[in-house]
Amino acid sequence: MTKSMTGFGLSSSVNKESEVYIEIKGVNHKFLEVSIKPNDLSNDLEEYIRKAVLKNIIRGRVDIRMKLK
């Protein structure tokens, strides 16, 4: 498991029915702070993403941006 609190990731998936773009940025922060900025993301999916982050990250500021088409 990586111990650094600074990182950036960008990914996309495109098929006949949908397009998904996701960008995740993590920086050093004393406490854990998660910011999810989706477009038209259901509350259930947003909560699932938040729980996955909380399960795997102890501290830092994590910004997640999603674009769904």
N, C-alpha and C positions, 0 to 999 in steps of 0.2 A: 504494500500500500504506500502511495506517495505521501510524503509529509509536508510538502510545500503548500502554502496557502495562496500562492499567486499562480494563475493559469488562465488560459483562454481556449475555448473549443468552438468549432463551427461545423455543422453538419446539415445535410439536406437529403430528402428522399422524394423522388418524383415517380409516379406511376400513372396509369390511365385515369384513375379516379380522383387522385389527390396529390397535393404537394405539401411537404412539411419542411420547414426551415427552423433550426434551433441554434441559439448562440448562448454559451455559458461562460461567464467571467467570474473568477474568484480572486479576491484580494485579502490581504491581512486585515484583521479586525479583532478586537479584544473578545467580542461575543459572536455568536452565530446570528447572522441576519440574512434572511432569504427574501429576494424580491423576484416575483414572477410576473412578467408582462406579456400576456398572451393576447391574441385577437380571437374573440369568440370561443374561448376555451370553457368547457363545462366545469362547474365547481368540483365535481367528483374527480375529474382528471387533474385539476390544479391541486387538489388535496393529495392525490396519489403522488404527484411530483414532489410536493413539499415534504411528505413523509419519507420518500426515497432519499432526498437530500439530508434530512435530519438524521436518518439512519446511518449515513456514510460520512458525514462531515461534522466535526466537533466545534470548530470556530472559524470565523472569517465572514466576509460579506460575499454572498453569492447572488449574482444577477443572471436571471434566465429570461431570454426573449424568445418567443415562439411566433411563427407565422404559419397559419394553416389556410390552404385554399382548397 
